[in-house]
Amino acid sequence: MTRYLIRRVLILLPVWLTVYTLTFSLYHLTPGGPWDREKPIPPQALEQMNRKYGLDRPLWQQYVDYLGGVFTRFDFGPSYKNLSRSVGDIITDLFPVSARIGVLAMLLAVGLGIPLGVISAARHNSLTDRCAMVVSVLGVSVPSFVVGPLLIWLFSLTLAWLPPGGIDTWRHHILPAVTLSLFPMALLARATRASLLEVLSADYVRTARAKGLREGLVVRRHALRNALIPVVTIGGILLAEVLVGSFYVERVFAIPGIGRYFVDSVTSRDYPVLMGVTLLMTTVIALVNLCVDLTYAYLDPRIRYG
């Protein structure tokens, strides 16, 4: 297991370098610069700003300098949009907000999606199964930027039960977490249903039924654990997505998270923030995938990592 973890960490390094190289290239190939304003900046001031932040250097030197700062000092540089703050400070302040919403959304998705899929598979072709699949289809089909305003209209403007935006109290977390959870919940429900139906037709499950075990016990003890392996794979992808991909939800609910700041940084050409957040997302996705692989060994003892 230790050797496997070391190999996975080492694999992360070329992935990081590839993402960094592609991101750096795309940002600098895009027309415009970080100091572009509606009112042009005087040439002398523009030259001073470029010299201060190293933008007057050759691209290869900018590439090496930024990479060296990240690896040697874990320094992602200053923000061009907010010159008084570093990218590290911005990530430290804003990423926990996005992560909190993402974790809450994923807890809702797992807590509702997997039981919904289990019930749907256990009652295959029943009215319950059809209703569950209708709910999952709606969850997959309706995008979050449509669900969010609808929930605000219903629960904030019409019923006045929940605040429409912000992140001040626990009540502010409910609507964005629900909005973000609908899509992963629907996918988990469909994946759980499909995987469990396949496992329930296996020989060892029929043997368990022939021994006289109750259907609920057959599902829980013999079928569900094996059925969860492909579900964990999909769940890992969805977890990474909700942790780093809540841009629309943060915008709709005015949440001061890293996703909303990232979108604003694209329009302002804040290269250090874009680079830092991109590398952060790469790391989160890689770590989530590693946790998914380790979960396989727990669900199926036959899987071992050397």
Secondary structure in CASP SS format (residue, H / E / C, confidence):
PFRMAT SS
TARGET T0000
AUTHOR 0000-0000-0000
METHOD secondary structure of the structure
MODEL  1
M C 1.00
T H 1.00
R H 1.00
Y H 1.00
L H 1.00
I H 1.00
R H 1.00
R H 1.00
V H 1.00
L H 1.00
I H 1.00
L H 1.00
L H 1.00
P H 1.00
V H 1.00
W H 1.00
L H 1.00
T H 1.00
V H 1.00
Y H 1.00
T H 1.00
L H 1.00
T H 1.00
F H 1.00
S H 1.00
L H 1.00
Y H 1.00
H H 1.00
L H 1.00
T C 1.00
P C 1.00
G C 1.00
G C 1.00
P C 1.00
W C 1.00
D C 1.00
R C 1.00
E C 1.00
K C 1.00
P C 1.00
I C 1.00
P C 1.00
P H 1.00
Q H 1.00
A H 1.00
L H 1.00
E H 1.00
Q H 1.00
M H 1.00
N H 1.00
R H 1.00
K H 1.00
Y C 1.00
G C 1.00
L C 1.00
D C 1.00
R C 1.00
P C 1.00
L H 1.00
W H 1.00
Q H 1.00
Q H 1.00
Y H 1.00
V H 1.00
D H 1.00
Y H 1.00
L H 1.00
G H 1.00
G H 1.00
V H 1.00
F H 1.00
T H 1.00
R H 1.00
F C 1.00
D C 1.00
F C 1.00
G C 1.00
P E 1.00
S C 1.00
Y C 1.00
K C 1.00
N C 1.00
L C 1.00
S C 1.00
R C 1.00
S E 1.00
V H 1.00
G H 1.00
D H 1.00
I H 1.00
I H 1.00
T H 1.00
D H 1.00
L H 1.00
F H 1.00
P H 1.00
V H 1.00
S H 1.00
A H 1.00
R H 1.00
I H 1.00
G H 1.00
V H 1.00
L H 1.00
A H 1.00
M H 1.00
L H 1.00
L H 1.00
A H 1.00
V H 1.00
G H 1.00
L H 1.00
G H 1.00
I H 1.00
P H 1.00
L H 1.00
G H 1.00
V H 1.00
I H 1.00
S H 1.00
A H 1.00
A H 1.00
R C 1.00
H C 1.00
N C 1.00
S C 1.00
L H 1.00
T H 1.00
D H 1.00
R H 1.00
C H 1.00
A H 1.00
M H 1.00
V H 1.00
V H 1.00
S H 1.00
V H 1.00
L H 1.00
G H 1.00
V H 1.00
S H 1.00
V C 1.00
P C 1.00
S H 1.00
F H 1.00
V H 1.00
V H 1.00
G H 1.00
P H 1.00
L H 1.00
L H 1.00
I H 1.00
W H 1.00
L H 1.00
F H 1.00
S H 1.00
L H 1.00
T H 1.00
L C 1.00
A C 1.00
W C 1.00
L C 1.00
P C 1.00
P C 1.00
G C 1.00
G C 1.00
I C 1.00
D C 1.00
T C 1.00
W H 1.00
R H 1.00
H H 1.00
H H 1.00
I H 1.00
L H 1.00
P H 1.00
A H 1.00
V H 1.00
T H 1.00
L H 1.00
S H 1.00
L H 1.00
F H 1.00
P H 1.00
M H 1.00
A H 1.00
L H 1.00
L H 1.00
A H 1.00
R H 1.00
A H 1.00
T H 1.00
R H 1.00
A H 1.00
S H 1.00
L H 1.00
L H 1.00
E H 1.00
V H 1.00
L H 1.00
S C 1.00
A C 1.00
D H 1.00
Y H 1.00
V H 1.00
R H 1.00
T H 1.00
A H 1.00
R H 1.00
A H 1.00
K C 1.00
G C 1.00
L C 1.00
R C 1.00
E H 1.00
G H 1.00
L H 1.00
V H 1.00
V H 1.00
R H 1.00
R H 1.00
H H 1.00
A H 1.00
L H 1.00
R H 1.00
N H 1.00
A H 1.00
L H 1.00
I H 1.00
P H 1.00
V H 1.00
V H 1.00
T H 1.00
I H 1.00
G H 1.00
G H 1.00
I H 1.00
L H 1.00
L H 1.00
A H 1.00
E H 1.00
V H 1.00
L H 1.00
V H 1.00
G C 1.00
S C 1.00
F H 1.00
Y H 1.00
V H 1.00
E H 1.00
R H 1.00
V H 1.00
F C 1.00
A C 1.00
I C 1.00
P C 1.00
G C 1.00
I H 1.00
G H 1.00
R H 1.00
Y H 1.00
F H 1.00
V H 1.00
D H 1.00
S H 1.00
V H 1.00
T H 1.00
S H 1.00
R C 1.00
D C 1.00
Y H 1.00
P H 1.00
V H 1.00
L H 1.00
M H 1.00
G H 1.00
V H 1.00
T H 1.00
L H 1.00
L H 1.00
M H 1.00
T H 1.00
T H 1.00
V H 1.00
I H 1.00
A H 1.00
L H 1.00
V H 1.00
N H 1.00
L H 1.00
C H 1.00
V H 1.00
D H 1.00
L H 1.00
T H 1.00
Y H 1.00
A H 1.00
Y H 1.00
L H 1.00
D C 1.00
P C 1.00
R C 1.00
I C 1.00
R C 1.00
Y C 1.00
G C 1.00
END
